[in-house]
């Protein structure tokens, strides 16, 4: 079995007021496969992008995204095999 290092990166791009606006309805999103939960302001779109790395070959990067007029909210993770 291949040993893998799990890398989870959280990236949030939002306008300064977005986190303070009480009108935004935050919804809990859970990914059983990735093992995380996060709050998003709407329905999450999932996509997978295969990226090429110099030393680890092809790796699937998983994105969970919500785009709003006031910002983009993203959780991304990938599994990178150990060398």
N, C-alpha and C positions, 0 to 999 in steps of 0.2 A: 504494500500500500504506500502510496506517495505521501510523504510528509508535506504539509502545506503551512505556510505562515498566513494567518488571517490578518488582513489589513482593512480597517474600517476608517473611512474619512468622512467627516461631516463638513459640508460647505453650505453656508447660508449667505445668500445675497439678498439684502432687503434694504429698503429705504429706512432712514432713521426712525420715522414715525410708525412703521408697521408693527413693531413689537409692543408699542404703547397704545395702539388703537383698540379700544374695547369692542368695537363693532365687528372685528374679525372673529369668525367662528373657527376655533382651532379644533381639529379632529385627530384622535389618536389613530396612528397607522402602525400595524405590527407586521413584520416579515418573519414568519416562522423559519423559513429557509436560512435567512441571514442572522437571525437571533437578535433583532433589535426592535425597539418601538420608538416612534418620534411623533411629535405634534406637527401637523400640516394644516394650512388654511384652505382646505379643499380636497377634491378627488386627486389621488396620486396616480401619475402615469409612470409605468415601469418600462425600462428598456435596457438592453444589454449591448455593449459595444466591445468587440474584440480588438485588443490592442497588441501591438508587437513590441516586445522588449528586447534589449540587447542580450541579456544574460539568462532570461527565463522563458523565452519563446513567446507563444501567443497566450494571452490572458484575457478572460472575460471580466469587464468592468460593468457592474450593475448600478443603474441609476434609478432613483425614485424622485420624481420632480413634480412640483406644482408651480405654475406660472400665473402671476397676478399682475395687475396694472402697477402695483406698488413694489414688486420685486419677484425674484425667483428663489424658490426654496428647494434644496437638493440634499439628498443623502446618497452617498456613493460608497460601494465597497468592492473589493476584489480579493481573490485568493491567489497568492504568489507562491509557487513551489519553492522550497528551499533548495539552495545550490548543493 
